């Protein structure tokens, strides 16, 4: 192709069969301004779309679970529901470890094709499992054990994040990496909001009007299949593999040996773990605490009443805030922005607790919880600026806010991004189980003897953990680096 030939001669890039690119160097200003930024932005766009669908699949169970009893007749208790909500996050977090390697082994484009294909498994399995519902007497239907297995398959969607972020970090120069990674992550994160917003509507519009019976919830799985196929096509014809994107075993081991990796992983549980965990638990929290506000009913044509769930607003504002956090971190430093994020999380959590205790009502609670989601989103974006900056500083780069290290340092950074993302995702399991445990403890006491209700107790535990996260961040990355005259 003539375009490839021109690019080789002008920008030092070689385009090989299978959409491989040799000689990629985003820090080379001539290459970046000439053709590099267009290639990077195209890959970023298709990566965002594929990751968006991964998050949709990952979070489908958070909204489907609260509808199983009313729409499908499954009689799962609260503990069982929390396990169905949290299990996809547990599996997804664990899958992020091998997914981090796959970009290096197969190439970013090739792995996106395969990982997107995997999303067809949990969506199809969900549709069949939900369709096999109990009869009018409550007998039959998919067993709880099988439902757990199908929910676990949703973890395929959670694994995509690690490989996507590890891949995209190679495409952008250090000075623009915070915004790029923030956009990539936000595009994925918003999938959680879309999943929670769309399922009630899909059931109303497609389920009732087309199926005409109460067996309508399987639409939550079937609907996404053509969009997943489209993501596969986009990856095949629109994405590239970079020969320089090698998160090799040595880089992985080097990252694991660096104590900063473990501190950053711990902190990321506080930001992203809170985001994905609260997103999973929020629909059930609203149903349990504010039943009258779990959905807003709208009249829509022949379908009659269409329920619009409100839980989606939380992950939506958190997702929108993420690139903002990355952008501000590009300018002032990731550690400082993350300090502000944790401080805001502490205040918002405390305000949510007081609202529940004082009975100020749903809308006040929703306002404070939205602030909490926004703070987690800001912290997610700022931490993904922090991580490469810290590893660049440790590689001896003086202006680590704007310049990345050598290729060895970049490979270590890429491995670290994947590992940190994996640990952070465990928050999607931890947070719902925190509420599950808190509800279990308080349920053993009569209502009039409870000092605090279950969700308030869970929020108190989160409040305490956010204080710990903040203190660790200040002690490890703010005070020491200020003394050294460096900014992370």
Order of alpha helices (4+ residues) and beta strands (2+ residues): alpha-beta-beta-alpha-alpha-alpha-alpha-alpha-alpha-alpha-alpha-beta-alpha-alpha-alpha-beta-beta-alpha-alpha-alpha-alpha-alpha-alpha-alpha
